[in-house]
Amino acid sequence: MKSLPFLPSSHRKVRLRTFAAATALSALTLTGCANFGGITSHAESKSTTTLALSSAAIQWPTEQWWASYNDPVLSGLIEQALAQNPNIKLAQARMDRVSAIVIAVNAATLPDIGLGVSSTRERFTENGLYPPPLGGSINSNNTLMVNASYEFDFWGKNRAALNAAISNETASQAEVKSARLLIASSVAKSYFALARALEQQKILTITLKQRSHLLELTRQRLAAGLDTQLELQQSETTIPSIRTELILQEEQINLARNALAALIGTVPDAVSKVTAHFPMLPKTLLPASIPADLLGRRADIAAARERVNAASNIITTAKAAFYPNISLTLFGGYTGFGFGQWLTGSSRDYGGGPALSLPLFDAGRLRANLREKNADYDAAVESYNLTLLEAVRDVADQITSLRSLEQRQAQQSEIQNHAEHSWELAKQREASGLVNKISALNAETAVLAQHRAAIDLTAAALDLTINLNRALGGGFRDQPVAININ
């Protein structure tokens, strides 16, 4: 497309020289009247070196880490939750909004071109700018104009704003994945809480039947004069206690189902028939120390890092406000009175030129704005540091608890073996007539108590494996980049 010859070449050279001189003078004036000297950020981000993270090998979870439990019911519930949970949809909506902002910010880096058409019917005054015969007549003022403008990004303001928007978009994407991980972990926790309550209910039902049998034997022995009221009172006391625990487990079952219903976005009745079972515990290789790769394996760390980069770019835009703003505007089209000559060559109308604006005195507004953006940057860095420290502590806590639980399970298994051996001996002695039935029932009670303890430890182990998968990022994989420090 040919450029519009709105000025002769000699005039254009004069104008360009004048414009260059004005720009230089304005820049000097700007330096004297508005500057950002002395305004800097102070926060420093923590790194793998400052945290002494190691290169230790670790078994990172996969994106579908719950598949390691080999439970189709659990996998189905998690898939429903990931598709229907409102929290995930809310995070997705926020990401979509940020993505739209990226498109809008990117528009500022490109030329703005528009078309305007207007036609105004008007009586022109006889005492105005237009002499007769136009003055005093009624006619149409018609315009067909193409307008184009472009802001020169000499100081990187628009590029920095775009980079900030892209960083915020990346952070929002990471936050969606973080929300998905949280929901999947919550479903697995509620599912295994349901499994624990159902298993405890089974053992308590067996215990209630067993203790009822013991109570009946005690009554018979009391009637025969072999026991006293004390033994009877002790046997009777255990029955209400077990029934109370059964009521508690029924409550836990319903609460777990209510939690599952909320997580998958449905009503409790929809999951009233869901049953859960303990799976085989997946083997987990625990690292000796926290690996440095953790920084690229957690979505919350990636999101916090991108927020820092966004805040850094916003500082660049704030600094650019201290410099001259230079833009170019062009227009061309047709303007005429009436329709007869409107779109002819004689009605051509075109022009254009540069524009410059710069701050000279703003009562400290720009410096205050820059201080605010530096404070936002410092807050973003400290938020990143806090997220990183919490992530390291989170992983360390899960590893510590899992190691402790392994020892507790070993001790409980030994106790349970002793209890089962004692029960076998009691049954053998009962069969030989050396002890009565009550001794065998009491030995069985100890075995049932250890079964309940084993259920609690298994549930705790499953809960910790879920926590560890979450703490290790749940299969998230990011390529960490250096934080942009101003």
Buried (B, 14 or more C-beta within 10 A) or exposed (E): EEEEEBBEEEEEEEEEEEBEEEBEEBEEBBEEEBEBEEBEBEBEBBBBEEBEBBEEEBEBBEBEBBBBBEBEEBBEBBBBBBEBBEBBBEBBEBBEEBBEBBEEBBEBBEEEEEEEEEEEEEEBEEEEEBEEEBBBBEBBBBBBBEBBBBBEBEBBBBBBBBBBBBBBBBBBBBBBBBBBBBBBBBBBBBBBBBBBBBBBBEBBEEBBEBBBBBBEBBBEBBEEEEBEEEBBEEBBEBBEEBEEBBEBBEEBBBBBBBBBBBBBBBEBEBBEEBEBEBBEBBEBEEBEBBBBBBBBBBBBBBBBBBBBBBBBBBBBBBBBBBBBBBBBBBBBBBBBBEEEEBEEEEBEEBEBEBEEEBBEEBEEEBBEBBBEBBBBBBBBBBBBBEBBEBBBEBBEBBBEBBEEBBEBBEEBBEBBEEBBEBBEBBBEBBEEEEBBBBBBBBBBBBBBBBBBBBBBBBBBBBBBBBBBBBBBBBBBEBEBEEBBEB
